[in-house]
Amino acid sequence: MSDKPSYDVVIVGGGHNGLVSAAYLARAGLSVALLERSGRTGGAAVSTTPFAGVDARLSAYSYLVSLLPRRIVEDLGLRLPMRKRAVSSYTPSGSAGVADGLLITDDESRTRESFARLTGSDREFEEWRRFYAMTARVAERVFPTLTDPLPTRDELRGAVDDEAAWDALFARPLGEEIERRFTSDLVRGVVLTDALIGTFSHAHDPSLAQNRCFLYHVIGGGTGDWDVPVGGMGAVTGALADAARSAGAELLTGHHVHRIETDGAGAAVHYSWGDTEGSVAARHVLVGASPEALASMLGEEPGQRASGSQLKVNMLLRRLPRLRDAAVDPREAFAGTFHIAEGYHALAEAHRQAADGRVPTAPPSEIYCHSLTDPSILGPRLVEEGYQTLTLFGLLMPQELFTGDNDGRREEVLNATVAQLDAHLAEPLADCLAVDAEGRPCIEAKTPVDLERELRLPGGHIFHGDLAFPYREPDGGRWGVETGHPGILMCGSGAVRGGGVSGVPGHNAAMAVLEAEGMPTG
């Protein structure tokens, strides 16, 4: 391998985690080359202008930040302004002919009143407060461990120091706790939605995939808050790329890695760049691609095939639509999470239908408006004229629904999803959509099949596979990034404590390299 250009570290994949690893390792004085298949870095955390002739720069795939530790931001000197969303959620009532819903805001008295109108008493609201006080305590204790060496199960259980919380979130299907605490179908559904983001599961799934997904959605920042990155997701990865470059890392785009060879002491990374074939050697190789992709690069059999489960829709509107519930301002409802068809029984039925290969009759989704919190993603004229963005994330949409006829099923699912939203609007969404320079409505949808094609996500799975609890299994590695090959580490979402825009796997892979090099990690 000595005849090839050589680096201390080669990173495969230029998503946000690969950039975090590159910045840390280059700042430590190691020579670093990052090879990215596409023509730009950023992976799924990028901003695009999807609508021809329209000055709107949208977060194309991932769109919110919760799990990015302040430690990484400070260590790398990142300038990443974030803004808080003022409203937690609005959920229209599922009652036929009733134009009202559950509004949860920072104003406790209004939230209490909304719960009382829905349920007829204060009991559900008080149970809501107790439940999320419990998840907040878990967040405070679990989140700081994400950038430390991976704790054992018993160590994490000791850190949680709350047997009831451990039992509810780590040991039993989440549906049992939801049903024990809450009686309202709508409230139960709102709680469950965080367990189904990008995960095809249900309340009583014995695998606890829903628990793992829920945990990562409520521990972010030690508070569970989800922040809006000013300038969109492209601003996040742009800052990370700048940090990596300024530290001396080489970021090479258009380099498609197709094979990795290792002898246990070093590795050769083979790539194509246009019509050119090349190779580089390194002592350490960090892979930000999926475990499935790594297996292919190593010439190994992949594990169980992942399957994504979501529909991502980006929209630009001339104005926000009016709601049937006239007591709620659309700006307030869409500033947080607007839940559609997400009652508890509706979610269970959607899961059953999708598992049978059918498009759910009432596709569940949640919607938010980035531009209410951060108008900088829109051009000045659009801001002046009141334009707004909407991001819709559809749940329980497994890749298998779209296999064979992706275009047809995408249109079918999008129409059904919009119809569910329209049922709670005082005017059709279509009347509010902006049009691009060619007169087409400003709406785009992406299925798991689209995400696999565009981003090489296995099965279109946004987490590269179902999430794992953030503790070390008996045969696991110290940082949760190790593979069966010395010197080859996972630094992407497929690592333990991966998933979401967090930088945590990138940080942890970098720490594992520094430890192997005998260099300080603090």
Salt bridges, closest charged atoms under 4 A:
ASP3 OD1 - LYS4 NZ 3.57
ASP8 OD1 - ARG283 NH1 2.82
GLU74 OE2 - ARG70 NE 3.54
GLU108 OE2 - ARG112 NH2 3.65
GLU108 OE2 - ARG129 NH1 3.59
ASP122 OD2 - ARG112 NH1 3.45
GLU124 OE1 - ARG123 NH1 3.12
GLU126 OE2 - ARG112 NH1 2.80
GLU126 OE1 - ARG129 NH1 3.71
GLU127 OE1 - ARG130 NH2 3.04
GLU127 OE2 - ARG181 NH1 2.71
ASP148 OD1 - ARG71 NH1 3.59
ASP162 OD2 - ARG137 NH2 3.60
GLU163 OE1 - ARG157 NH2 2.67
ASP167 OD2 - ARG172 NE 2.64
GLU176 OE1 - ARG172 NH1 2.85
GLU177 OE1 - ARG172 NH2 2.99
GLU177 OE2 - ARG180 NH2 2.93
GLU177 OE2 - ARG181 NE 2.67
GLU179 OE2 - HIS204 NE2 2.68
ASP185 OD1 - HIS345 ND1 2.50
ASP225 OD2 - LYS84 NZ 3.55
ASP227 OD1 - LYS84 NZ 3.16
ASP242 OD1 - ARG245 NH1 3.81
GLU261 OE2 - ARG259 NE 3.85
GLU261 OE1 - HIS270 NE2 2.77
GLU277 OE1 - HIS258 NE2 3.00
GLU292 OE2 - ARG305 NH1 2.45
GLU300 OE2 - HIS485 NE2 2.57
GLU332 OE2 - ARG110 NH1 2.58
GLU342 OE1 - HIS339 ND1 2.49
GLU349 OE1 - ARG352 NH2 2.83
ASP356 OD2 - ARG358 NH2 3.39
GLU366 OE1 - HIS339 ND1 3.43
ASP374 OD1 - ARG83 NH1 3.92
ASP374 OD2 - HIS370 NE2 3.09
GLU385 OE1 - ARG381 NH1 2.93
ASP407 OD1 - ARG410 NH2 3.08
GLU412 OE1 - ARG409 NE 3.22
GLU427 OE1 - ARG319 NH2 2.52
GLU427 OE2 - ARG322 NE 3.56
ASP436 OD2 - ARG440 NE 2.98
GLU438 OE1 - ARG440 NH2 3.23
ASP450 OD1 - ARG410 NH2 2.96
ASP450 OD1 - ARG453 NH2 3.23
GLU452 OE2 - ARG305 NH2 2.38
GLU454 OE1 - LYS446 NZ 3.17
GLU454 OE2 - ARG453 NH2 3.47
ASP466 OD1 - HIS461 NE2 3.02
GLU515 OE2 - ARG478 NH2 2.82
GLU517 OE1 - ARG283 NH2 2.77
GLU517 OE2 - HIS284 NE2 2.71
